[in-house]
Amino acid sequence: MIIAIKPGTTKEDIRAFIARMESQGVKVDYSEGASQTVLGLVGDTTGISEETLSAHHLVEKVIRVQEPYKRANRMFHPQDTRIDIPAADDSPRSIGGGQLGIIAGPCSVETREQIVAVARAVKQAGAGFLRGGAFKPRTSPYSFQGLGCEGLDLLLEAKKETGLPIVTELMAIHQLELFDEVDVIQIGARNMQNFTLLKELGCCRKPILLKRGYACTITELLMAAEYIMAGGNDKIILCERGIRSFDSFTRNVLDLAAIPALKKKSHLPVIVDPSHATGLAWMVPAMAKAALAAGADGLIIEVHNNPEAALCDGEQSITPDQFGTLMTVLRKYAALEEKTL
């Protein structure tokens, strides 16, 4: 249930009204915009009379939410959410709310020389975040699984060298204690519906980059975000990374329509992964431009200094030079979208 409060209502009156609602056994989410204060009632609202609430002198409008996701719903939070991430170089980065976030780096951390070189290159080109896999979920048990804890250490060295916040994937709850210095925790497509893990991340206060499962609907993605938000962590970045199709020409099918759909349904920022969506490096620039044109709040792009020798997903990785050229074009797209890159 959504309650829009009348303009001009004092914060003291709002606090008293919230206390009254909570006394009826529901949780209340508070959202204050430039011109409207909105309260979201979460829990069993069947015993709360919509007519009685509508008659209250502080209430402008009451709306019952039909969708199963509440906190992720734009009705609860009309303004776009912006996720602010501190950076080691004292230049905070943001994603959403008019801020474009570009995350770039190799699929897997391989060596210190590799990750530091790529980090320097993508920062110079304009990326705001460094991605790199330390723990890698692979379809084959014989494929490179990442360097694990050593990979995390190398990512932190690259962070120290460049000041870039780091984004890396968490695969299991027991790894969470290793991620203290990770700036953004990525939850991959395979774990999007690992509800035990999502609940644990609700107790975490780090930003979570949540990738859409390759056979999951838009509603299922938002419900996965709801699991995290229900635990108290509202720093969620949604990521469209392609869905499974009958066509095998590309690795997945990039669902560009998901971007405006998610933006309409939810206030959470939406980014796109054109690398995993296509699986083909030569397609990445076109799909990156298309994603921004469709309204995405950012991109996560695989960049490797020697894709032919990459231990993981080299065929979908672009080189630092190609990334630099792409960033020049993306700045023009950002200007057209009136977003800050």
Secondary structure, DSSP 8 states (H G I E B T S, - for coil): -EEEE-TT--HHHHHHHHHHHHTTT-EEEEEE-SS-EEEEEES--TTS-HHHHHTSTTEEEEE---SS--TTBTTT--S---EEE--TTS--EEEBTTB-EEEEE-SB---HHHHHHHHHHHHHHT-SEEE-BSS---SSTTS----THHHHHHHHHHHHHH---EEEE--SGGGGGGGTT-SEEEE-GGGTT-HHHHHHHHT--S-EEEE--TT--HHHHHHHHHHHHHTT---EEEEE--B--S--SSSSB--TTHHHHHHHHBSS-EEE-HHHHH--GGGHHHHHHHHHHTT-SEEEEEB-S-GGG-SS-GGG-B-HHHHHHHHHHHHHHHHHTT-B-
